[in-house]
Structure formats: structure tokens, C-alpha cells
Amino acid sequence: MNWEHIAGNWKQFRGKVKKKWSNSTDDNVDWIEENRDRLVGLIQERFGQGKEEAEKSADKFLM
């Protein structure tokens, strides 16, 4: 699965994002809205991960 697939089906993946990163608010998830860089930023901010680690977390989510 790739990011384009997720972006094209964001409403379906929205719930999966909330489940995976459970301390994300609805507003956070709405803000991400189809944007991988925003997801990476949210992971960095909420979970204290560095950019590289957050990118790996986002990529793992795609699998």
C-alpha cells in the first residue's frame, strides 16, 4: 500500500490512524488530511520521536 492509496481513501484510514496513534485527537487527524508530512509531524510531536523514526512509523503504517 502506498500513500497515494491512503490519501485517496482518507476517510477510511482516518479511523486506523486514531487506533494506531490513540492519543491523537479528531482535530489532529482532520489536520493530517491526506498529508504524509503532517502525519510524520504529528507522530514527532505526540510521541517524541525524531523525524527519521517518525517517518519509519508512518511507513510501517502503510504496510
N, CA, C and O atoms as a MOPAC input file, in Angstrom:
PM7 MOZYME 1SCF
protein

 N      0.84700 1    -1.16900 1     0.00000 1
 C      0.00000 1     0.00000 1     0.00000 1
 C      0.89500 1     1.23500 1     0.00000 1
 O      1.95700 1     1.24200 1     0.62400 1
 N      0.46400 1     2.26800 1    -0.69800 1
 C      1.26700 1     3.47900 1    -0.74500 1
 C      0.45400 1     4.68200 1    -0.26200 1
 O     -0.75600 1     4.59700 1    -0.05300 1
 N      1.15100 1     5.78900 1    -0.09300 1
 C      0.49700 1     6.97100 1     0.47600 1
 C     -0.60900 1     7.49400 1    -0.42800 1
 O     -1.60800 1     8.01300 1     0.06900 1
 N     -0.45600 1     7.37000 1    -1.74400 1
 C     -1.48900 1     7.83400 1    -2.65800 1
 C     -2.79600 1     7.07500 1    -2.42100 1
 O     -3.88300 1     7.64800 1    -2.49100 1
 N     -2.66900 1     5.78100 1    -2.13900 1
 C     -3.85200 1     4.97200 1    -1.83300 1
 C     -4.52100 1     5.47400 1    -0.54800 1
 O     -5.74300 1     5.60300 1    -0.48300 1
 N     -3.71700 1     5.75000 1     0.45200 1
 C     -4.26500 1     6.25600 1     1.71500 1
 C     -4.90100 1     7.62000 1     1.50800 1
 O     -6.00600 1     7.87000 1     1.98800 1
 N     -4.21300 1     8.50200 1     0.79800 1
 C     -4.75600 1     9.84300 1     0.56000 1
 C     -6.08300 1     9.76900 1    -0.17800 1
 O     -7.00800 1    10.52300 1     0.12300 1
 N     -6.17900 1     8.86600 1    -1.13800 1
 C     -7.41200 1     8.72800 1    -1.90200 1
 C     -8.55800 1     8.12800 1    -1.10900 1
 O     -9.72100 1     8.26600 1    -1.48900 1
 N     -8.24100 1     7.47400 1    -0.02500 1
 C     -9.25600 1     6.82300 1     0.81900 1
 C     -9.13900 1     7.30700 1     2.26200 1
 O     -9.31500 1     6.52900 1     3.19900 1
 N     -8.84500 1     8.58000 1     2.43400 1
 C     -8.54000 1     9.11100 1     3.75200 1
 C     -9.63300 1     8.84700 1     4.77400 1
 O     -9.33300 1     8.52700 1     5.92400 1
 N    -10.88500 1     8.97200 1     4.38200 1
 C    -11.97300 1     8.77700 1     5.35500 1
 C    -11.92900 1     7.37300 1     5.93900 1
 O    -12.24400 1     7.18500 1     7.11400 1
 N    -11.54800 1     6.39900 1     5.15200 1
 C    -11.44500 1     5.02500 1     5.65200 1
 C    -10.23500 1     4.84900 1     6.56300 1
 O    -10.30700 1     4.13100 1     7.56000 1
 N     -9.13700 1     5.49300 1     6.22800 1
 C     -7.91500 1     5.33500 1     7.00200 1
 C     -7.89700 1     6.19300 1     8.26200 1
 O     -7.10500 1     5.94700 1     9.17200 1
 N     -8.75500 1     7.18200 1     8.31600 1
 C     -8.83000 1     8.08700 1     9.45300 1
 C     -8.96600 1     7.31900 1    10.77700 1
 O     -8.26000 1     7.60500 1    11.74400 1
 N     -9.87000 1     6.35400 1    10.80400 1
 C    -10.07500 1     5.54000 1    11.99700 1
 C     -8.86700 1     4.69600 1    12.33400 1
 O     -8.55700 1     4.48800 1    13.50700 1
 N     -8.18000 1     4.20600 1    11.31200 1
 C     -6.97700 1     3.41300 1    11.54500 1
 C     -5.86900 1     4.26300 1    12.15500 1
 O     -5.10700 1     3.78900 1    12.99800 1
 N     -5.78200 1     5.50600 1    11.73200 1
 C     -4.78800 1     6.42400 1    12.30500 1
 C     -5.09800 1     6.64800 1    13.77900 1
 O     -4.19800 1     6.59900 1    14.61800 1
 N     -6.36500 1     6.89100 1    14.09800 1
 C     -6.75000 1     7.11700 1    15.50500 1
 C     -6.48300 1     5.88800 1    16.35300 1
 O     -6.07800 1     6.00600 1    17.50900 1
 N     -6.70600 1     4.71000 1    15.79100 1
 C     -6.46200 1     3.48100 1    16.55000 1
 C     -4.96300 1     3.27800 1    16.77600 1
 O     -4.53900 1     2.92400 1    17.87500 1
 N     -4.17400 1     3.50200 1    15.74200 1
 C     -2.72200 1     3.28500 1    15.82900 1
 C     -2.05600 1     4.28600 1    16.76700 1
 O     -1.22900 1     3.91000 1    17.59700 1
 N     -2.41600 1     5.55800 1    16.63300 1
 C     -1.84200 1     6.62000 1    17.46200 1
 C     -2.97100 1     7.18800 1    18.30800 1
 O     -3.49000 1     8.27200 1    18.04000 1
 N     -3.33500 1     6.43700 1    19.32600 1
 C     -4.56700 1     6.65800 1    20.08000 1
 C     -4.65600 1     7.99000 1    20.81600 1
 O     -5.76300 1     8.42600 1    21.13300 1
 N     -3.55700 1     8.64000 1    21.09500 1
 C     -3.70000 1     9.91300 1    21.79500 1
 C     -3.83000 1    11.08300 1    20.82700 1
 O     -3.68500 1    12.24100 1    21.22200 1
 N     -4.10200 1    10.78200 1    19.56300 1
 C     -4.37000 1    11.82700 1    18.57600 1
 C     -5.84200 1    12.22300 1    18.65600 1
 O     -6.72000 1    11.36800 1    18.77400 1
 N     -6.09300 1    13.49100 1    18.59100 1
 C     -7.47400 1    13.97800 1    18.65200 1
 C     -8.09700 1    13.97000 1    17.25900 1
 O     -7.39800 1    13.83700 1    16.25400 1
 N     -9.41200 1    14.11400 1    17.21500 1
 C    -10.09700 1    14.22900 1    15.92400 1
 C     -9.54700 1    15.40400 1    15.13100 1
 O     -9.36400 1    15.31000 1    13.91700 1
 N     -9.28500 1    16.50600 1    15.81600 1
 C     -8.73000 1    17.68300 1    15.14100 1
 C     -7.36200 1    17.37500 1    14.53800 1
 O     -7.05900 1    17.81400 1    13.42900 1
 N     -6.52900 1    16.61800 1    15.26900 1
 C     -5.21600 1    16.23400 1    14.74100 1
 C     -5.36500 1    15.41000 1    13.46800 1
 O     -4.69000 1    15.65000 1    12.46700 1
 N     -6.25000 1    14.44900 1    13.53000 1
 C     -6.43500 1    13.55900 1    12.38700 1
 C     -7.03000 1    14.32700 1    11.20900 1
 O     -6.64800 1    14.09300 1    10.06200 1
 N     -7.95600 1    15.23500 1    11.48000 1
 C     -8.50900 1    16.07900 1    10.40900 1
 C     -7.41600 1    16.94300 1     9.79500 1
 O     -7.39100 1    17.15000 1     8.58200 1
 N     -6.52100 1    17.44200 1    10.62300 1
 C     -5.43800 1    18.31000 1    10.16200 1
 C     -4.48600 1    17.55700 1     9.22800 1
 O     -3.98700 1    18.13100 1     8.26100 1
 N     -4.23300 1    16.27700 1     9.51200 1
 C     -3.35800 1    15.46300 1     8.66600 1
 C     -3.92300 1    15.39500 1     7.25500 1
 O     -3.19300 1    15.53400 1     6.27400 1
 N     -5.20300 1    15.18500 1     7.16500 1
 C     -5.96200 1    15.04900 1     5.92500 1
 C     -5.12200 1    14.81600 1     4.67200 1
 O     -4.80700 1    15.74100 1     3.92400 1
 N     -4.77900 1    13.57200 1     4.47600 1
 C     -4.12800 1    13.11700 1     3.25400 1
 C     -2.68400 1    13.59000 1     3.08900 1
 O     -2.14400 1    13.50200 1     1.98600 1
 N     -2.04600 1    14.08400 1     4.13900 1
 C     -0.71800 1    14.64500 1     4.00200 1
 C      0.27400 1    13.86100 1     4.86400 1
 O      0.22900 1    13.94800 1     6.09100 1
 N      1.16200 1    13.10300 1     4.23500 1
 C      2.11600 1    12.25800 1     4.95200 1
 C      3.02000 1    13.07700 1     5.86200 1
 O      3.29900 1    12.66700 1     6.98900 1
 N      3.48400 1    14.23500 1     5.38400 1
 C      4.36800 1    15.06400 1     6.20200 1
 C      3.68400 1    15.51600 1     7.48100 1
 O      4.31900 1    15.61500 1     8.53000 1
 N      2.40200 1    15.78800 1     7.39400 1
 C      1.65700 1    16.17400 1     8.60000 1
 C      1.54900 1    15.00200 1     9.55600 1
 O      1.64900 1    15.18600 1    10.76900 1
 N      1.34400 1    13.78700 1     9.02900 1
 C      1.30100 1    12.59800 1     9.87700 1
 C      2.63400 1    12.41900 1    10.58700 1
 O      2.67100 1    12.15100 1    11.78800 1
 N      3.72600 1    12.56700 1     9.84800 1
 C      5.06100 1    12.43600 1    10.44200 1
 C      5.23300 1    13.48400 1    11.54200 1
 O      5.74300 1    13.17300 1    12.61800 1
 N      4.81700 1    14.70800 1    11.28300 1
 C      4.91900 1    15.77600 1    12.28400 1
 C      4.11300 1    15.47700 1    13.52900 1
 O      4.56500 1    15.74000 1    14.64400 1
 N      2.92100 1    14.92900 1    13.35000 1
 C      2.08000 1    14.57500 1    14.49300 1
 C      2.74400 1    13.49600 1    15.33800 1
 O      2.74900 1    13.57400 1    16.56600 1
 N      3.30400 1    12.49100 1    14.67300 1
 C      3.98500 1    11.41200 1    15.39400 1
 C      5.16800 1    11.98500 1    16.17000 1
 O      5.39300 1    11.61600 1    17.32200 1
 N      5.91300 1    12.87500 1    15.54900 1
 C      7.05500 1    13.50000 1    16.23000 1
 C      6.57500 1    14.24900 1    17.47700 1
 O      7.13300 1    14.09000 1    18.56300 1
 N      5.55800 1    15.04500 1    17.30800 1
 C      5.08000 1    15.90100 1    18.40100 1
 C      4.44500 1    15.09700 1    19.52800 1
 O      4.76800 1    15.30500 1    20.69700 1
 N      3.55700 1    14.19300 1    19.18700 1
 C      2.79400 1    13.45800 1    20.20200 1
 C      3.58700 1    12.37600 1    20.90400 1
 O      3.33800 1    12.07200 1    22.07100 1
 N      4.54900 1    11.78900 1    20.19100 1
 C      5.24200 1    10.63400 1    20.74900 1
 C      6.72600 1    10.86300 1    20.94700 1
 O      7.45700 1     9.94300 1    21.31300 1
 N      7.17900 1    12.09900 1    20.70500 1
 C      8.55700 1    12.45600 1    20.96600 1
 C      9.57000 1    11.71000 1    20.11300 1
 O     10.70900 1    11.50200 1    20.53100 1
 N      9.15900 1    11.31300 1    18.93000 1
 C     10.07100 1    10.61300 1    18.04300 1
 C     10.82700 1    11.61800 1    17.18000 1
 O     10.31400 1    12.69200 1    16.86600 1
 N     12.04100 1    11.26000 1    16.80500 1
 C     12.78500 1    12.06400 1    15.84700 1
 C     12.15400 1    11.91000 1    14.47000 1
 O     11.32800 1    11.02300 1    14.25200 1
 N     12.54500 1    12.77300 1    13.54800 1
 C     11.93900 1    12.75000 1    12.22000 1
 C     12.11800 1    11.40300 1    11.52800 1
 O     11.16900 1    10.86800 1    10.95500 1
 N     13.31200 1    10.86200 1    11.57800 1
 C     13.58100 1     9.59200 1    10.91600 1
 C     12.73100 1     8.46400 1    11.49600 1
 O     12.16300 1     7.65800 1    10.75800 1
 N     12.65100 1     8.41800 1    12.81900 1
 C     11.85700 1     7.38900 1    13.49000 1
 C     10.37300 1     7.56900 1    13.17200 1
 O      9.66100 1     6.59100 1    12.94500 1
 N      9.91100 1     8.81600 1    13.15700 1
 C      8.50600 1     9.09800 1    12.84400 1
 C      8.18400 1     8.71500 1    11.40300 1
 O      7.09700 1     8.21000 1    11.12500 1
 N      9.11400 1     8.94900 1    10.49200 1
 C      8.91200 1     8.54500 1     9.10100 1
 C      8.81600 1     7.02700 1     8.98800 1
 O      7.99900 1     6.51000 1     8.22600 1
 N      9.63800 1     6.32400 1     9.73600 1
 C      9.57300 1     4.85700 1     9.73800 1
 C      8.23900 1     4.38200 1    10.30300 1
 O      7.65200 1     3.42800 1     9.79100 1
 N      7.75600 1     5.04000 1    11.35400 1
 C      6.46400 1     4.68300 1    11.93000 1
 C      5.33900 1     4.89600 1    10.92000 1
 O      4.44600 1     4.05800 1    10.79100 1
 N      5.38700 1     6.00600 1    10.21500 1
 C      4.36600 1     6.29900 1     9.20400 1
 C      4.44600 1     5.26900 1     8.08000 1
 O      3.41500 1     4.79400 1     7.60500 1
 N      5.64800 1     4.92300 1     7.65500 1
 C      5.81300 1     3.94300 1     6.58200 1
 C      5.34200 1     2.55000 1     7.00900 1
 O      4.74400 1     1.82400 1     6.21500 1
 N      5.61100 1     2.18000 1     8.26300 1
 C      5.13000 1     0.89100 1     8.77600 1
 C      3.61900 1     0.83700 1     8.74900 1
 O      3.02700 1    -0.21100 1     8.48900 1
 N      3.00000 1     1.96900 1     9.01700 1
 C      1.53200 1     2.04600 1     9.00000 1
 C      0.99100 1     1.70900 1     7.61700 1
 O     -0.11000 1     1.17300 1     7.49400 1
 N      1.75200 1     2.01600 1     6.58500 1
 C      1.30700 1     1.76500 1     5.21500 1
 C      1.28500 1     0.28100 1     4.85700 1
 O      0.59900 1    -0.12400 1     3.91900 1
 N      2.02800 1    -0.51800 1     5.59500 1
 C      2.12600 1    -1.94300 1     5.25400 1
 C      0.92200 1    -2.71600 1     5.66900 1
 O      0.85900 1    -3.92500 1     5.44900 1

